[in-house]
Amino acid sequence: MLSMFFDSVLLFFKGKLFKDPMKVVIRGVIGVGVVIIICVGLTQIGLSFGLAAIIGGFIGSALQPLLFKDLQFA
């Protein structure tokens, strides 16, 4: 199982894991951007950074299946 993980990571960095690697990068950046906006917004309204990070991480992880649902492997 560990070798499968390392093989996938190697293919990812070679650009051969997905048919369109830029689509993966763009959608990953969108997900990170959403989490940052949520965390900053929640801290601005008075929540502690720890609680804002937990809420932002939960929402970001719930958003990932929607962002990556139509990606195709090479």
N, C-alpha and C positions, 0 to 999 in steps of 0.2 A: 504494500500500500504506500509506503514511504517512497519507493522508487517511482511509482505512478505520479505522485505529487511532484517529485523533482523533474520528471520527464515533462509534465505539463508546464511547470515554471520555465524550463529551458525552451520549450516550444513557444511560450508566450513572449519571452524576451527576444527570440529570433524572429518574431512576427509571423509565426506559422500556425498558431493555435486557432485563431479566429479568421474568418474570411475577410473581415474588415476591421483590422486592429484599431484604427482611429475612432471607429464608432464606440468601441469599448472604452477608450481613453476619454472621449467626450462625455459619455454617459457616467463614467466614474467621477469626472470633474463636476458634473451637474449634481450628483449625489452628495459629494463633499461640500459643494457650495450651499446646498439646501441645509445641510446640518450646521454649517457655520452661521448661516443667516438665522436659523432657529435658535442656536445657542446665544448669539449676540443679542437677538431680540428678547429672549427670556431674561438674560442678565440685565438688560436695560429696564425691564419692567420691575426688577427688584428680586428676582429669584437668585439663589446662590449659584455659583458657577458649577458646583458638583451636581446639583439637581437639574440645572439647564443642560449639562453634558449628558446626563442619563436620559432625559426626555428627547434631546436632539439625536442621540444615538439610537434610541428606540424608533423614532420616526424615520431616521435614515435607513435603518436596517429593514423597516417595513416597506420602504420605497424601492429597495434594490430589486426585488422580483419584477416590479413594474418597469423599471428601467432596462433590465437585461432580458426581458421575456422573448424578444425576437432576434437575439444574437445567434449567428450560425457558426459552427465550428468548421475548420478547413478539412 
